[in-house]
């Protein structure tokens, strides 16, 4: 069935162009991931960079660029951090809030601010990272030390800016959400490395076949769980009053409002991991400071009982961003007003404020369930590492969440375009 749907998608000229364009952008991304940043001693760099969960995840989403410090080493995380900051500021700054409600003009203006913020944050992180690994920087002469640091920071910032453009180009001309797909491509590109690493560990006896079977079962369980939660929804019944216009009768039928269990998708996970990576980047500049020790305790994962603070912070951030992003994408007051405007009502409730309060209550309950599920899956690598001792795990719960979630969202976009052209889609 899925094969037939893919054939149908490829047979639609416009859809074929979008898929082809997206694949071309993936190819460019993978080529850029292998372009080295100048003046870096790779051997010294590999010894300096740790193997913690955040570092491994940063390396995974960048497609291996982080630990090799290619031009795409920072990946798209500065853009994500900038988006978080702008969305938070939209709530607290009245002028930005008004701008966000000005339709297409406001959206474009906020996107422009996000781009500027991405460049600023990218340069800040790039220069800090360069200074943090200064022992691995090959300085031509002592007088060229700071110009060399500056050059490396500019190259890394340019790489992030290019990825930002790449993501926006995919969203505009390709299929799916470009930023999410770039992260998706980075994670998927690391699967062969993860498989090879597991095979080598099995071959030398570091792990046994039962461990492999357990990991496979975990992957199947997580995949099924993500699909179940992503597709799960609470349907709120809506009744429309009958209206007589001339000789015609309108309304009178029933419908429903689908409230998704996980309205925010995988965005909360991406936001949370990006925020966790930020203090670790700063701590790497001053590894012996009290701040670095604080970050090591609360923002790093080592697969032991001391990882509990990390799991608590990570889980809390995911639940917070689940509520935060749901509030941005679904406004119960607007839905209640639209229902009232078109003669719709929820049986047993008055239109207007009571309807909005009921929708808010239902949405808060199912969002909590969705957020807790995301948090549990995301901290799964900590538990796996604690049980199996696999310190360098490449493909954990966070990665799996993102891969499955982005794949589902992209399939839905393809399906909607197929259905609009009278083809059968993937989800039947």
Number of C-alpha atoms within 10 A of each C-alpha: 11 12 9 12 18 16 12 18 21 16 11 14 9 13 18 17 15 20 19 15 17 24 16 14 20 20 13 13 21 20 11 18 23 17 14 17 20 15 15 21 17 15 10 13 18 14 10 15 16 13 17 17 23 20 18 22 24 26 24 27 26 30 27 25 25 22 22 22 25 23 26 31 29 26 32 26 28 29 26 23 24 21 20 19 13 18 19 14 14 17 14 10 11 11 11 19 16 13 17 19 11 13 10 10 12 16 14 14 15 18 14 12 14 22 19 15 19 24 20 16 18 28 24 16 21 26 21 20 21 24 20 20 18 17 14 19 21 14 17 10 8 8 9 11 14 12 11 20 21 17 16 24 24 18 20 27 28 18 23 26 23 18 24 23 15 20 25 15 18 24 18 13 14 23 23 24 18 23 21 23 22 26 25 24 20 25 24 18 17 18 15 10 14 16 13 11 15 20 14 13 14 15 12 9 10 12 17 14 11 9 16 15 11 13 15 12 12 16 16 12 11 19 17 13 16 25 14 12 18 21 13 17 16 14 12 14 13 16 17 19 14 13 12 9 8 6 6 7 10 12 14 13 11 13 14 12 14 12 18 20 24 25 25 23 25 23 18 23 26 21 20 24 22 21 18 19 20 16 17 19 19 18 22 22 18 15 15 10 11 11 16 19 14 13 19 19 16 18 25 24 25 19 21 13 11 13 20 18 15 21 22 15 14 24 22 16 20 27 22 16 20 28 20 15 18 20 16 11 9 15 13 19 17 12 16 22 17 15 19 16 12 11 16 22 22 22 13 7 12 12 19 19 14 14 23 19 14 15 20 16 13 13 22 16 11 19 22 17 15 24 26 17 19 26 25 16 20 24 21 17 23 25 15 20 19 16 12 16 16 18 18 14 19 22 20 22 23 21 24 20 23 24 21 19 21 21 16 20 17 17 18 16 16 21 21 16 17 20 13 10 11 9 15 18 23 19 11 6
